């Protein structure tokens, strides 16, 4: 993985010193809160309901075990013994004291980490495929390009005050695991028929109030021009993006307003002055950065079974874990292991300090001292020998990290919601727990198969509700009761789509019953082993809507329906209107 050079370390150390003095002045009231606010946000510090929240950048989701142990240390010393992994492959600590934050940033700097680019109207932390470098379906390793873009974007003076935050994702595999189509810029690294490396470039994707699937602006951009072309896109956005309305400030609004062809024309005009200039990426620079991502010392192991077949036949729990949590590696005698942070009863994405230390130990022992964070809020060990899978599973299970539910209903994505966030309309984490408990049977979950259920406490969509097969959005809290909209048919990846809201919203207590009715329709309508998302696409949302809101079932028998109260909102809160 990439290691700081002397300049990286000096910059981060100097930022910590500057911030320490800023905190000193705030605590002595030399700085008012309105003066301090932009300074703390530049260092990833947010004010939430109960305390400050610190969001730490994890570039493209890649961590060393030393860095993960530092997270455990921060959780113990400065927080309440846990951290929350996010959909941006970062980590958040929700119970931070202002006076402790300079020491936390200094601790982070000692392990080559910071909280820069986790807030503000800048280019945010670059995200990527959590299986980058090891995936069996990988075409080109995206990590060197993600690192180059990270270095280029950090403290870039021209893009320090964009109209709104800006997110870039990079994928290099046949399957898009980085959700590139719902980012401001999405990059798919590929090869043309001549074997040359380049990028398919998406622009104008995003979630939030107005979820949109990005448009392809360039089918094949030679890799040498990736920085100059992105710079041209950002210059057009910086000049013409709206600053008068925060809800219409993202690049997706500009692309939609201009149309992709006109936007592309303006980008090409801007790019003409940048192409082949100083920002052109050279082979020497690409090779320099690529050298930090060389393959570990894999062993040449002939036996790829290692007793797994017989152990699976004897142990149903292990067999289920192998089916859901173990993914194919480009080296047949190795495997990719996803450690679930979605055990029923726990907040999705939360990990205790003890668990973080346990994962670090596992990574040191079984995965060359590295691990990844997924945008689905789980952790990944990328280089596990097949012969070590049984031992690893036993240790992971002892630390509540082996729930065999990756890609299933209880593998819920959830933002922190109204329990922490000042922007949220409704609770997310308690709802995720209630739903997971309602459908806790792993046999049932395996029977119904792959379903993505995503929850956001508000329309900002930090929980990716708009692209969930089932999406739940907190829309209102009125008279001490929370209301949620439900959407169906969202998806990310190679076939990205925005979910459609099925109708009026539901109270907190009604949502689990709504999910059950949706699943009943799926089980009735699916063809053999058809996935939930494919059934929704085939039959549409009408049968689901009819079942959820009906007072009778189709055979004329009285249905045990809830008495749904009239909702505050009968129309979607977000729409493609501009």
ChimeraX attribute file (.defattr): number of C-alpha atoms within 10 A of each C-alpha:
attribute: neighborCount
match mode: 1-to-1
recipient: residues
	/A:1	17
	/A:2	16
	/A:3	11
	/A:4	13
	/A:5	9
	/A:6	8
	/A:7	9
	/A:8	13
	/A:9	17
	/A:10	13
	/A:11	12
	/A:12	22
	/A:13	19
	/A:14	11
	/A:15	18
	/A:16	23
	/A:17	13
	/A:18	13
	/A:19	19
	/A:20	19
	/A:21	12
	/A:22	19
	/A:23	21
	/A:24	15
	/A:25	14
	/A:26	18
	/A:27	14
	/A:28	10
	/A:29	11
	/A:30	13
	/A:31	15
	/A:32	12
	/A:33	13
	/A:34	8
	/A:35	12
	/A:36	16
	/A:37	15
	/A:38	14
	/A:39	17
	/A:40	21
	/A:41	20
	/A:42	19
	/A:43	25
	/A:44	21
	/A:45	26
	/A:46	20
	/A:47	18
	/A:48	18
	/A:49	15
	/A:50	13
	/A:51	15
	/A:52	18
	/A:53	23
	/A:54	27
	/A:55	26
	/A:56	26
	/A:57	24
	/A:58	22
	/A:59	23
	/A:60	28
	/A:61	25
	/A:62	24
	/A:63	19
	/A:64	18
	/A:65	21
	/A:66	16
	/A:67	19
	/A:68	21
	/A:69	21
	/A:70	21
	/A:71	26
	/A:72	25
	/A:73	20
	/A:74	23
	/A:75	25
	/A:76	16
	/A:77	13
	/A:78	19
	/A:79	19
	/A:80	15
	/A:81	18
	/A:82	24
	/A:83	24
	/A:84	22
	/A:85	26
	/A:86	25
	/A:87	21
	/A:88	27
	/A:89	26
	/A:90	24
	/A:91	24
	/A:92	23
	/A:93	24
	/A:94	27
	/A:95	21
	/A:96	24
	/A:97	13
	/A:98	18
	/A:99	13
	/A:100	14
	/A:101	22
	/A:102	21
	/A:103	14
	/A:104	22
	/A:105	24
	/A:106	19
	/A:107	18
	/A:108	21
	/A:109	20
	/A:110	15
	/A:111	17
	/A:112	18
	/A:113	21
	/A:114	24
	/A:115	25
	/A:116	22
	/A:117	27
	/A:118	24
	/A:119	23
	/A:120	22
	/A:121	18
	/A:122	25
	/A:123	26
	/A:124	21
	/A:125	29
	/A:126	26
	/A:127	32
	/A:128	32
	/A:129	29
	/A:130	28
	/A:131	32
	/A:132	26
	/A:133	22
	/A:134	19
	/A:135	23
	/A:136	18
	/A:137	15
	/A:138	22
	/A:139	19
	/A:140	19
	/A:141	22
	/A:142	24
	/A:143	27
	/A:144	22
	/A:145	24
	/A:146	23
	/A:147	21
	/A:148	18
	/A:149	19
	/A:150	20
	/A:151	13
	/A:152	12
	/A:153	21
	/A:154	16
	/A:155	15
	/A:156	12
	/A:157	9
	/A:158	13
	/A:159	18
	/A:160	17
	/A:161	14
	/A:162	23
	/A:163	24
	/A:164	21
	/A:165	19
	/A:166	23
	/A:167	20
	/A:168	24
	/A:169	26
	/A:170	30
	/A:171	32
	/A:172	28
	/A:173	23
	/A:174	17
	/A:175	17
	/A:176	20
	/A:177	22
	/A:178	30
	/A:179	26
	/A:180	31
	/A:181	29
	/A:182	31
	/A:183	26
	/A:184	26
	/A:185	27
	/A:186	28
	/A:187	29
	/A:188	26
	/A:189	25
	/A:190	24
	/A:191	17
	/A:192	11
	/A:193	6
	/A:194	6
	/A:195	8
	/A:196	11
	/A:197	17
	/A:198	21
	/A:199	24
	/A:200	18
	/A:201	24
	/A:202	24
	/A:203	28
	/A:204	24
	/A:205	27
	/A:206	27
	/A:207	23
	/A:208	19
	/A:209	18
	/A:210	22
	/A:211	24
	/A:212	25
	/A:213	22
	/A:214	24
	/A:215	22
	/A:216	19
	/A:217	20
	/A:218	14
	/A:219	12
	/A:220	18
	/A:221	18
	/A:222	17
	/A:223	19
	/A:224	19
	/A:225	21
	/A:226	21
	/A:227	20
	/A:228	22
	/A:229	23
	/A:230	17
	/A:231	20
	/A:232	22
	/A:233	22
	/A:234	23
	/A:235	19
	/A:236	20
	/A:237	23
	/A:238	18
	/A:239	11
	/A:240	13
	/A:241	22
	/A:242	19
	/A:243	15
	/A:244	9
	/A:245	10
	/A:246	10
	/A:247	14
	/A:248	18
	/A:249	19
	/A:250	26
	/A:251	29
	/A:252	26
	/A:253	22
	/A:254	19
	/A:255	21
	/A:256	18
	/A:257	12
	/A:258	12
	/A:259	12
	/A:260	18
	/A:261	12
	/A:262	12
	/A:263	20
	/A:264	20
	/A:265	12
	/A:266	17
	/A:267	21
	/A:268	17
	/A:269	13
	/A:270	19
	/A:271	21
	/A:272	13
	/A:273	11
	/A:274	18
	/A:275	18
	/A:276	13
	/A:277	12
	/A:278	9
	/A:279	16
	/A:280	16
	/A:281	19
	/A:282	13
	/A:283	10
	/A:284	9
	/A:285	12
	/A:286	16
	/A:287	11
	/A:288	12
	/A:289	19
	/A:290	19
	/A:291	13
	/A:292	14
	/A:293	14
	/A:294	10
	/A:295	11
	/A:296	9
	/A:297	7
	/A:298	13
	/A:299	10
	/A:300	10
	/A:301	14
	/A:302	9
	/A:303	11
	/A:304	15
	/A:305	12
	/A:306	17
	/A:307	13
	/A:308	18
	/A:309	10
	/A:310	10
	/A:311	13
	/A:312	17
	/A:313	10
	/A:314	11
	/A:315	10
	/A:316	11
	/A:317	16
	/A:318	22
	/A:319	17
	/A:320	18
	/A:321	20
	/A:322	19
	/A:323	15
	/A:324	18
	/A:325	21
	/A:326	22
	/A:327	16
	/A:328	17
	/A:329	23
	/A:330	15
	/A:331	17
	/A:332	16
	/A:333	21
	/A:334	25
	/A:335	26
	/A:336	24
	/A:337	27
	/A:338	29
	/A:339	26
	/A:340	24
	/A:341	27
	/A:342	29
	/A:343	22
	/A:344	20
	/A:345	15
	/A:346	15
	/A:347	22
	/A:348	30
	/A:349	29
	/A:350	22
	/A:351	28
	/A:352	17
	/A:353	24
	/A:354	17
	/A:355	19
	/A:356	23
	/A:357	20
	/A:358	20
	/A:359	26
	/A:360	25
	/A:361	16
	/A:362	21
	/A:363	22
	/A:364	17
	/A:365	13
	/A:366	19
	/A:367	23
	/A:368	18
	/A:369	17
	/A:370	23
	/A:371	27
	/A:372	22
	/A:373	31
	/A:374	27
	/A:375	26
	/A:376	28
	/A:377	28
	/A:378	26
	/A:379	25
	/A:380	24
	/A:381	26
	/A:382	28
	/A:383	26
	/A:384	23
	/A:385	22
	/A:386	21
	/A:387	18
	/A:388	15
	/A:389	21
	/A:390	17
	/A:391	10
	/A:392	19
	/A:393	20
	/A:394	13
	/A:395	15
	/A:396	19
	/A:397	15
	/A:398	11
	/A:399	14
	/A:400	16
	/A:401	23
	/A:402	25
	/A:403	25
	/A:404	28
	/A:405	26
	/A:406	25
	/A:407	18
	/A:408	20
	/A:409	24
	/A:410	28
	/A:411	28
	/A:412	29
	/A:413	30
	/A:414	31
	/A:415	31
	/A:416	26
	/A:417	24
	/A:418	22
	/A:419	17
	/A:420	21
	/A:421	21
	/A:422	13
	/A:423	14
	/A:424	24
	/A:425	23
	/A:426	26
	/A:427	27
	/A:428	30
	/A:429	26
	/A:430	20
	/A:431	21
	/A:432	28
	/A:433	21
	/A:434	17
	/A:435	22
	/A:436	22
	/A:437	15
	/A:438	15
	/A:439	17
	/A:440	17
	/A:441	12
	/A:442	17
	/A:443	11
	/A:444	12
	/A:445	18
	/A:446	17
	/A:447	12
	/A:448	19
	/A:449	17
	/A:450	20
	/A:451	21
	/A:452	26
	/A:453	27
	/A:454	29
	/A:455	30
	/A:456	31
	/A:457	32
	/A:458	28
	/A:459	24
	/A:460	20
	/A:461	26
	/A:462	22
	/A:463	33
	/A:464	30
	/A:465	36
	/A:466	38
	/A:467	30
	/A:468	27
	/A:469	26
	/A:470	26
	/A:471	29
	/A:472	34
	/A:473	30
	/A:474	29
	/A:475	23
	/A:476	22
	/A:477	17
	/A:478	10
	/A:479	6
	/A:480	6
	/A:481	12
	/A:482	19
	/A:483	26
	/A:484	30
	/A:485	26
	/A:486	24
	/A:487	25
	/A:488	28
	/A:489	25
	/A:490	26
	/A:491	22
	/A:492	22
	/A:493	16
	/A:494	14
	/A:495	11
	/A:496	20
	/A:497	20
	/A:498	22
	/A:499	21
	/A:500	20
	/A:501	25
	/A:502	20
	/A:503	17
	/A:504	19
	/A:505	28
	/A:506	25
	/A:507	19
	/A:508	18
	/A:509	13
	/A:510	16
	/A:511	20
	/A:512	20
	/A:513	15
	/A:514	20
	/A:515	19
	/A:516	15
	/A:517	19
	/A:518	20
	/A:519	16
	/A:520	14
	/A:521	18
	/A:522	22
	/A:523	17
	/A:524	8
	/A:525	17
	/A:526	17
	/A:527	11
	/A:528	7
	/A:529	10
	/A:530	15
	/A:531	15
	/A:532	23
	/A:533	19
	/A:534	15
	/A:535	18
	/A:536	21
	/A:537	12
	/A:538	11
	/A:539	13
	/A:540	14
	/A:541	19
	/A:542	11
	/A:543	14
	/A:544	23
	/A:545	19
	/A:546	17
	/A:547	19
	/A:548	22
	/A:549	17
	/A:550	14
	/A:551	16
	/A:552	14
	/A:553	13
	/A:554	11
	/A:555	7
	/A:556	8
	/A:557	9
	/A:558	10
	/A:559	13
	/A:560	10
	/A:561	16
	/A:562	13
	/A:563	9
	/A:564	13
	/A:565	11
	/A:566	11
	/A:567	16
	/A:568	15
	/A:569	16
	/A:570	13
	/A:571	14
	/A:572	17
	/A:573	13
	/A:574	14
	/A:575	12
	/A:576	10
	/A:577	7
	/A:578	8
